[in-house]
Amino acid sequence: MANVTVIGAQWGDEGKGKIVDWLASRADAVVRFQGGHNAGHTLVVGNTTYKLSLLPSGIVTGTLSIIGNGVVLDPWHLRDEIAKLEGQGVTINPDNFAIADNCPLILPIHRDLDGLRESAAGAGKIGTTGRGIGPAYEDKVGRRAIRVCDLAHLDHLEPQLDRLCAHHDALRAGFDEPPVDRERLLNDLREIAPFVLQYAQPVWKRLKKVRKAGAKILFEGAQGVLLDVDHGTYPFVTSSNTVSGTAASGSGLGPSATGFVLGIVKAYTTRVGSGPFPTELDDDTGQKLGERGHEFGTVTGRKRRCGWFDAVLVRQSCAISGVTGIALTKLDVLDGFETVKICTGYRLHGKILDYFPSHAADQAAVEPIYEEMDGWRETTAGARSFGDLPAQAIKYVQRVQELIETPVALISTSPERDDTILVRDPFVD
């Protein structure tokens, strides 16, 4: 049996929640390896809807769920999210949930800085969620972060606070804000420490034991490859690496552990926030896609921008992340369109490109080249086999996998877990 790494192959919001939930029901452990509570998954299990933004999706079904060292953790949000799920009847305890003790913390000063920067950025706004993710990662690589393990040693935190405050006090002064209130910060950390520490441990060691026992591990990515800090639409990206390779460094297991890489791909394209979007539709078609797809962010509630499927972007994402196969989601949203379009290339200053350029100005200037196909009037909603799909929908799926040069492993035809067409089982290598 193989482990599976799930990543978004577009700008996030591809429907990873349902797929991860479906896979988590067959996994022995689920691991979050990057990001923070700035990305969310919506799970529909029976008649209950769960909205997660930090906890791994396996927690809903009691599967061992682990937050790896590559995640930045807001401990107060963690407490609130756990309380909300427990209110829905979910059991969460140290037997089924663990946090890497070397995981960096998101502090109130990180949220403050995130908001101050965005407010002052004007036209240069990145469109962050304002939850302190970026500043927390900055402190991590700047070697001034407070980590989960530090919560057990708060009486010896002064040297780290000196480094942290030397940086933040200077930044806050530039925004006419007072220095960090160190005593308040320490009191806040003392208050939350017992709650977090009950779950803290060297998770690399626990995962090593799980793997040695032959268990199946599911690595759960957040956001999407096009938001990767190296490979995405920089600077309109997140602050972590979202590609599959991060599963190794963000969990404490080696690269051989990541197994089958499943890229989640929406049958059209959406994006939240600022940044280039070549196939965006500012017309009735874009509006229709958004309404039929219920395109609002799980975490922020922000309306998503919508457009036709961009095969260039997805092909690039699959190549960069070593995707073994894709899960194509929300095919049913395209039901009833007379024609559907797929972007197969770009025009940029008279040249034809088969890739997405790196420079922001070029990304904003590319013009999509479309291939048009007949749509289908029959419904694909709830289909559970290829035989249930309209012939033209099958042609669309086949054309997508040809253009992205990556096979389809499964197709999702509704938010329900069982409405899935399985072409290749990611857990069977």
C-alpha positions, 0 to 999 in steps of 0.5 A: 500500500502507498501513502498519498500526498494531496495538493491543490493544483490551481489557486486553492479552493479546488474541493480538496476537503471532500477528496481528503475526507474520502481518502482519510476514511481509508488512511491510518494517519492524516498530516497537515504539513504547511500553511496555517488557518488561512486555508479551509476545507469544507467536509460534508458527512451525512447531514453534517457540514464541518468547516476546518481551517487548521485541523487535519480533515481526518479528525472528523472520523477519528483518524490520527491527525497531526499538525506538522512542523511546516505549519504555523500555529495560532494556538487561540484559533486552535482552541476555538476550532477544537471547541467548535468541532467538539460541539458537533460531536467530534472527539479530539484528544491526545490519542487522535491528535498531535502537534509538532513541538517544533511548530512556530506560533502565530502571535497577536503581534503577527496579526497586528502586523499583517493588518497594518501592512495591508492597510498601508499597501494601497494598490500593492495589496496582496489580499492576505487573510490578515491572520498573521501567516506571513509575519509568522513565517518571516519570524521563523526564517528570521530565527526569532519565532516562539515555538510550541516547545517554548510554551513549556519554558516560558520562564526562560523566554527573555532572550527570544523576546528580546530578538522578537521585540527588537524586530517588531518594535521597529516595524510598529514604530513605522506605523506609529504603533506602541511597542510590543506589550511583553507582559501581556504577550507572556500572560497570553502565552501562559494562559494558552500553554496548557491547552496546546502542550497536551497535544505537543510531541516530536511528531516525526517520531510518532510518524516514523513508528506509524510508517514502520507499522505499515500504516497508510499516511495521508499528507494534506496540503493547503492552498494550491501550487499557484500560491506557492511562494516560489512557484506561484503568481508571486507576489500574490502568493501565500508564505509557504511552499505548497508543492508536494515536496514540502510534505517531507520537510513539513512533517519530518519524514523523508521524501520517499514517504510522500507516495502517490501525489494526487493533484486536486483540480477543479473542472473550471478555474477560480481565484480568491483575492488579488493577482493575475487570472488569465481566464477570468470571466467578468460576464454572465458566464463567470457569474453563472459558474460562481453561483452554481459552484457556490464559490465563496471562501471557506475561511474568509467568505470572500467571493471567488473570481471564476473562469474557464479551465486553464490547462497551461497552469494545471500542466505546469502545476502537475509538472512542478509538483510531480503529480501522479494523477488528478482528482477532477472536481465540480464537473457538475457545475459545467452541466447545461453549458452549450459550449465550454472552453479550455485555455491551451496557451497564451499570447504575450506581445505577439509570441505564443507561450505554452507556460505561465511566465514568472514576472508579474507584468507578463502574467498580467498581460498574457491573453488566453488561447481557447479551444472550444468544445460542445457542452452537455445538457444531461446532468453529471451530478451524483455520477459514480461511474464513467457509464453514468456520464454524458458522452460529451462530458467524457470527452471533456475529461479526456481532453483535460488529461491530454492537455495537462499531460497527467491522468485522471485518477478520480472524478468528483460529481457532488459534495457528497463523499460517495459521489466519486468516480474512481479510475485509479486508487491512490492508496494502491501503488 
